[in-house]
Amino acid sequence: MTGVSASDNSGVNPVVTYEGSLSATIGAQTVTYKATDQAGNLITKIRAFTIVEAEGPILNFSSVNSGNKWVKAQNITVTATDNSNLSSFTYEVFKNGASQGVKTVTVSGKSASTSVALSQDGTYTIKLKAVDQYGSSSETASGTYKIDVTKPTINMSNVTIYDNQATSYNLMTGVSVSDNSGVTPTVTTSGNITRTPKDYTITYTVKDQAGNITTRTRTITVKASTITFEDKMSSSNQTLTNDPGGNRRYVGANPNNYVRFN
């Protein structure tokens, strides 16, 4: 009887009765009211009610966030559902804290969905808002998605060592790696070196937290540890060029005994 009043010209209030009741079912419902005055005159009126959902649409993400871990590019499905028809559904992507603009999703009946592509380096959040046909609205925001699509870097050069260093040589000597995420990537190596003098090819595989991979190779040359005469000629402080012709000569222990190279 809320909002119902009845009166009569006789000054005596008529009697009001009603037929029907309201249920929790969403949509249109009616109740019939009858007013009868003291003389028996009767009037009937039908009152229309619209039952709406007390809460707004339900909003969901296919993946709420990536936690504290960097991941590769993601396609996030966002959805809105309601017991009544949707009126509107929008999403807004924030990249590194800056809004990328509000996008409108096409709605059809009681649900709507779309895929949101996060395909560039950065940290992202997604904000959703939906309104149903009766004006009830809902808003929610995702957690943080940390996207890394850039391969890690590795810096190194070819190297030469002697055979007596080979068995204990650390393959990571002279190797540095980094990643744009700030998280140090992992490094694995393929191949090994022995004391046998020759060129060895070592493959380095660098993987960042998101799974991006960089592969490079370098050559490690193993030389015999026995110093050859030519090695000594190239590096010894006993090699002089002060003979009259300016030629190299190996002096040795006795400066009076030497070998001259023309």
Buried (B, 14 or more C-beta within 10 A) or exposed (E): EEEEEBEBEEEEEBEBEBEEEEEEEBEEBEBEBBBBBEEEEEEEEEEEEEBBBEEBBBBEBEBEBBEEEBBBBBEBEBBBBBBBEBBBBBBBBBBEEEEEEEEEBEBEEBBBBBEBEBEEBBBBBBBBBBBBBBEBBBEBBBEBBBBBBBBBBBEBEEBEBBBEEBEEBEBEEEBEBBBBBEBEBEBEEEEEBEEEBEEBEBEBBBBBBBEBEBEBEBEBBBBEEEEEEEEEBEEBEBBBEEEEEEEBBBBEEEEEEBEEEE
